[in-house]
Amino acid sequence: MLKDKHNWDFTDFMLDPPFVEQVNDPERSSGYIKRLKEEYPENTAQIDLAVEVLQGIRNKTENFSDRQREKVWSRIVSGRGRVRRMFFWRAAAAVLVVVALGVTALLLTQRSEIEKFAGTFLPDSLQPGLILADGRQVPVDGESSSVAYSGDGASVGINDTAQLRQEIGAEAFNQIIVPYGVNINLTLSDGTKVWLHSGSRLVYAPVFRGKNREVYLHGEAYFEVAHNPEKPFIVKTDRFSSRVYGTRFDVQAFEKEGIYSAMLLDGKVGLSEGGVFSREVILKPHQQGSYSGEKGGCEVQEVAYPENYISWIYGHLTFNNEKLDQLLGRVARYYNIEIEMRGVLPSTVITGKLDLKKDPERVLKGIAVLAKLRLAKQEEKYIFIN
């Protein structure tokens, strides 16, 4: 997909997942469309056409009538500029749009309740801590904290000291937002253990009542799933889902950096982008499946040191022959800090272990020693100088 929206037509917008998601979200749609038109005023007509088709698909009560289809067709074939110059492609695209309406409507209605709930909150709009279904927000303090649910989900223990009670509704969801620079260990009501990485957010039901055990993740988490073949465990992200078949595995879903992956240590995991036509990719132990917006699909590769990927749950980073820029990226993400390299980036790779201290500067000084670089600080930015 082209990144320069100045050259997009309506089919480019309709095939862009972020555009489709925003347009089909009633709470965000109008503001998003307005901002898009302001940024790309020359594409107002193309945006309106894409929105009209998508909203017709979404609104099942209108069923996208024959009159509406004729209206859209007329706008496509009588359009000016590049739409007219590429008449055959646009006409073919219009036919595909009309034919696919039923299938697309099915895809759009497949979002689970937990996905809808997770999407109602804007990134960075929530304060770190535990948020209960009744709206109560409870701080979870400490460099390594724990939250544990009782079997019925009504009782919640924090750091083995505080004990909370909550009423559980039919579609109740709790969530944890992890502060930067710390990790949180969570035990779900089914016995599944989850280690949540710095800056991550997990949405989950206090007790799993449906046919599946679904959680929704932004960030990174390591899972040790309690075995229950009658009720599959599914980790959803905004890009893909992981269906668990009894396992230990790590999931990364960093939207800003475009990092979407799952790495399997034991058991079996199936990865899928969702939808009727999505193919499930099965991971074997010591394999990682990654999704890239540029390549599309799932790329599977062998992992030489899988335990290194989850060393953060023990309070340190372990690395073997890792490039300096990759290591600094992991540290910057953990502490939510900005790191810059000045000079020629060393070609050497680094092997070792770093304790994740509360103070990021101590960690960066250790890296500077290993890489034989000088560390400086400029306001809130850390600078490595070769």
C-alpha positions in Angstrom: 0.0 0.0 0.0 1.3 3.4 -0.9 2.1 5.7 2.0 1.6 9.0 0.1 -2.2 9.5 0.4 -1.9 12.5 -1.9 -1.9 10.0 -4.8 -4.6 7.7 -3.4 -8.1 7.1 -4.9 -11.1 5.6 -3.3 -10.0 2.0 -3.7 -6.7 2.8 -2.0 -8.6 4.2 1.0 -10.9 1.2 1.1 -8.0 -1.3 1.1 -6.2 0.6 4.0 -6.9 -1.2 7.3 -6.5 1.9 9.5 -8.9 3.9 7.3 -11.5 1.1 7.4 -11.2 0.7 11.2 -11.6 4.4 11.9 -14.5 4.9 9.5 -16.4 2.0 11.0 -15.9 3.3 14.6 -18.9 5.6 15.2 -17.1 7.4 18.1 -14.0 8.3 16.0 -15.3 8.3 12.5 -16.4 12.0 12.0 -13.3 13.5 13.6 -10.9 11.2 11.7 -12.6 11.9 8.3 -12.5 15.7 9.0 -8.8 15.6 9.8 -8.1 13.4 6.7 -9.8 15.9 4.4 -8.0 18.8 6.0 -4.7 17.1 5.4 -5.5 15.9 1.8 -8.1 18.4 0.5 -7.5 17.3 -3.1 -8.8 13.8 -2.2 -12.1 15.0 -0.6 -14.2 13.3 -3.3 -12.3 10.1 -3.1 -12.5 10.0 0.7 -16.3 10.7 0.5 -16.8 7.9 -2.0 -14.8 5.3 0.1 -16.7 6.4 3.3 -20.1 6.1 1.5 -19.4 2.5 0.4 -18.0 1.5 3.8 -20.9 3.0 5.7 -23.4 1.3 3.4 -21.7 -2.0 4.1 -21.8 -1.4 7.8 -25.4 -0.3 8.0 -27.2 -3.6 7.6 -30.6 -2.0 8.0 -30.2 -0.3 4.7 -28.7 -3.4 3.0 -26.9 -1.2 0.5 -29.9 -1.1 -1.9 -29.7 -1.3 -5.7 -30.3 2.5 -5.8 -27.3 3.1 -3.6 -25.1 0.7 -5.7 -26.2 2.5 -8.9 -25.3 5.8 -7.3 -21.8 4.6 -6.3 -21.3 3.0 -9.8 -22.3 6.3 -11.4 -19.8 8.3 -9.3 -17.0 5.9 -10.2 -17.5 5.7 -13.9 -18.2 9.4 -14.3 -15.4 10.6 -12.1 -12.8 13.0 -13.3 -9.0 12.9 -13.5 -7.2 9.6 -12.7 -10.5 7.7 -12.0 -11.6 8.3 -15.6 -8.1 7.6 -17.0 -8.1 4.3 -15.3 -11.7 3.5 -16.1 -11.3 -0.3 -16.5 -9.6 -0.8 -13.2 -12.1 1.4 -11.3 -15.1 -0.3 -13.0 -13.7 -3.7 -12.1 -13.1 -2.5 -8.5 -16.7 -1.2 -8.3 -18.0 -4.6 -9.4 -15.9 -6.3 -6.7 -17.1 -3.9 -4.1 -20.7 -4.6 -4.9 -20.2 -8.4 -5.1 -18.3 -8.4 -1.8 -20.7 -6.4 0.2 -22.2 -9.4 2.0 -18.8 -10.9 2.8 -17.4 -7.6 4.0 -20.5 -7.0 6.2 -19.8 -10.4 7.8 -16.1 -9.5 8.4 -17.1 -6.2 10.0 -19.6 -7.8 12.4 -17.0 -10.4 13.6 -15.4 -8.1 16.1 -15.7 -9.6 19.5 -17.0 -7.7 22.5 -13.5 -7.4 24.0 -12.2 -5.9 20.8 -15.0 -3.3 20.8 -14.3 -2.5 24.4 -10.6 -2.2 23.9 -11.2 0.2 20.9 -13.2 2.7 23.0 -10.0 4.0 24.7 -7.5 6.1 22.9 -3.8 5.2 23.4 -2.1 6.9 26.4 -5.6 8.1 27.6 -5.5 5.9 30.7 -3.5 6.1 33.9 -1.3 3.2 34.8 -2.7 0.7 37.3 -5.6 -1.7 37.6 -9.0 -0.6 36.2 -12.0 -2.6 37.3 -15.2 -3.0 35.4 -17.1 -0.6 37.7 -14.6 2.2 36.9 -12.4 2.0 40.0 -8.8 2.7 39.4 -6.3 1.1 41.7 -2.5 2.0 41.6 -0.2 -1.0 41.3 3.1 0.1 42.8 6.6 -1.5 42.9 9.2 -2.5 40.4 7.8 -6.0 40.3 4.2 -6.1 41.3 1.6 -8.9 41.2 -2.2 -9.0 40.7 -4.1 -12.3 41.3 -7.8 -13.1 40.7 -9.9 -15.7 42.6 -11.5 -18.5 40.6 -14.8 -16.7 40.4 -13.1 -13.4 39.5 -14.8 -11.4 42.2 -11.8 -11.1 44.5 -8.5 -9.4 43.4 -5.3 -9.5 45.4 -2.5 -6.9 44.8 1.0 -7.6 46.0 -0.3 -10.2 48.5 -1.5 -7.3 50.7 -4.5 -5.5 49.3 -7.7 -7.4 48.7 -10.5 -6.0 46.5 -14.0 -7.2 45.7 -16.0 -6.5 42.6 -19.4 -7.2 41.1 -19.2 -8.9 37.7 -21.6 -8.1 34.9 -22.4 -10.1 31.8 -19.9 -8.3 29.6 -17.5 -7.0 32.3 -13.9 -6.3 31.4 -10.9 -5.3 33.6 -7.7 -3.9 32.4 -4.1 -3.3 33.5 -1.9 -0.5 32.3 1.7 -1.1 33.2 3.9 2.0 34.1 7.1 2.4 32.2 10.2 0.9 33.8 8.4 -1.9 35.7 6.7 -5.2 35.0 3.5 -6.7 36.4 2.7 -10.4 37.0 -1.0 -11.2 36.6 -2.8 -14.4 37.5 -6.2 -14.7 35.7 -9.2 -16.4 37.2 -8.6 -19.6 35.1 -5.0 -19.9 36.5 -3.3 -18.6 33.5 -0.2 -16.5 34.4 0.7 -13.4 32.4 3.8 -11.2 32.7 3.1 -7.8 31.4 6.0 -5.7 30.0 6.7 -2.1 30.8 4.1 0.3 29.1 1.8 -2.5 28.1 -2.0 -2.8 28.4 -4.1 -5.9 28.8 -7.9 -6.1 28.6 -9.5 -9.3 30.0 -12.7 -10.6 31.6 -12.5 -11.1 35.4 -14.0 -14.5 34.8 -14.3 -16.3 31.4 -17.9 -17.2 30.7 -18.1 -17.6 27.0 -16.9 -20.4 24.7 -13.4 -18.8 24.5 -11.0 -17.2 27.0 -10.1 -14.0 25.2 -7.7 -11.2 26.2 -6.6 -8.1 24.3 -3.0 -6.8 24.3 -1.3 -3.6 23.5 2.5 -3.9 24.1 4.2 -7.1 25.2 3.2 -10.0 27.4 4.5 -13.5 28.2 1.9 -16.1 28.8 1.8 -19.5 30.6 -1.7 -20.7 29.8 -3.7 -23.0 32.0 -4.8 -26.1 30.0 -8.5 -26.2 29.1 -9.2 -27.9 25.7 -12.9 -27.1 26.1 -12.3 -23.4 26.2 -9.5 -22.1 23.9 -7.3 -19.2 25.0 -7.0 -16.4 22.5 -4.7 -13.3 22.6 -6.1 -10.6 20.3 -4.1 -7.5 19.1 -5.0 -4.8 16.6 -3.2 -6.8 13.9 -3.5 -10.5 14.6 -4.8 -13.2 17.0 -3.0 -16.0 18.7 -5.0 -19.2 19.5 -3.3 -21.3 22.1 -3.1 -25.0 22.2 -1.4 -25.4 25.6 1.8 -23.4 25.7 4.4 -20.8 26.9 4.7 -17.9 24.5 5.5 -14.2 24.1 3.4 -11.7 22.1 4.5 -8.3 20.9 2.0 -5.7 19.6 3.7 -2.3 19.3 1.5 -0.2 17.0 3.8 2.9 16.9 6.9 0.8 15.9 5.0 -1.6 13.7 6.2 -4.6 15.6 3.7 -7.5 15.7 5.0 -10.9 16.6 4.5 -14.1 18.6 7.4 -16.3 19.8 6.7 -19.8 21.0 8.8 -21.6 23.7 6.6 -24.7 24.4 3.4 -26.2 23.0 1.6 -24.9 19.9 0.2 -21.6 18.8 -1.9 -20.7 15.8 -1.6 -17.1 14.4 -4.3 -15.5 12.3 -5.1 -12.0 11.0 -8.8 -12.8 11.4 -11.6 -12.8 9.0 -13.2 -15.5 6.8 -10.3 -15.8 4.4 -7.5 -15.6 7.0 -5.1 -18.6 7.0 -3.9 -19.8 10.4 -0.1 -20.2 10.7 1.0 -22.8 13.3 4.2 -22.1 15.2 6.4 -24.8 16.6 8.6 -24.4 19.7 11.5 -21.9 19.1 9.8 -20.2 16.2 8.6 -16.6 15.9 5.8 -15.4 13.6 6.0 -11.8 12.6 3.5 -9.5 10.7 4.8 -6.7 8.5 2.6 -4.0 7.0 5.0 -3.8 4.0 5.2 -7.5 3.2 1.9 -8.7 4.4 1.1 -12.1 5.8 3.0 -13.9 8.5 6.8 -14.5 8.3 8.1 -17.5 10.4 11.7 -17.8 11.5 13.7 -20.0 13.9 14.8 -18.4 17.2 18.2 -19.4 18.4 17.9 -18.2 22.0 14.1 -18.1 22.8 14.7 -17.6 26.6 16.4 -14.3 25.9 13.2 -12.9 24.5 11.5 -13.3 27.9 14.4 -12.5 30.2 12.7 -9.2 31.1 10.2 -11.2 33.3 13.2 -11.9 35.6 14.2 -8.3 35.8 17.0 -8.3 33.3 17.8 -8.3 29.5 19.9 -11.2 28.2 21.4 -10.9 24.7 23.6 -13.0 22.4 25.4 -11.4 19.5 22.8 -8.7 19.3 23.3 -5.5 17.3 23.7 -2.3 19.3 20.7 -0.6 17.6 18.4 -3.5 18.4 19.5 -3.6 22.0 19.0 0.2 22.4 15.6 -0.1 20.9 14.6 -2.6 23.6 15.9 -0.4 26.3 14.2 2.7 24.9 10.9 0.9 24.7 11.1 -0.4 28.3 11.8 3.0 29.9 9.9 5.1 27.3 13.0 7.3 26.7 14.7 8.8 23.6 18.1 7.4 22.6 20.3 8.8 19.8 23.5 7.6 18.2 26.1 10.1 17.0 29.0 9.0 14.8 29.4 5.8 13.0 27.4 2.9 14.5 29.8 0.2 15.7 29.5 -3.0 13.7 30.3 -5.2 16.6 27.6 -7.3 18.3 27.1 -7.5 22.1 26.6 -10.5 24.3 25.8 -10.2 28.0 23.1 -9.4 30.6 21.8 -6.1 31.9 19.8 -5.7 35.1 16.7 -3.5 34.5 17.3 -0.9 37.2 14.7 1.7 38.2 17.1 4.4 36.9 17.6 4.0 33.1 20.8 5.9 33.1 22.6 3.1 35.1 21.5 0.6 32.4 22.7 2.9 29.6 26.1 3.4 31.3 26.5 -0.4 31.3 25.7 -0.6 27.6 28.2 2.3 26.9 30.9 0.3 28.7 30.2 -2.9 26.7 30.0 -1.0 23.4 33.1 1.2 24.2 31.1 4.4 23.6 30.6 7.6 25.5 27.2 8.4 27.0 25.9 11.9 27.3 22.5 13.4 28.2 20.9 16.4 26.6 17.7 17.5 28.4 15.5 14.3 28.2 17.5 12.6 25.5 20.3 10.1 26.0 23.1 10.2 23.4 25.7 7.5 22.5 28.8 9.1 20.9 31.4 7.0 19.0 
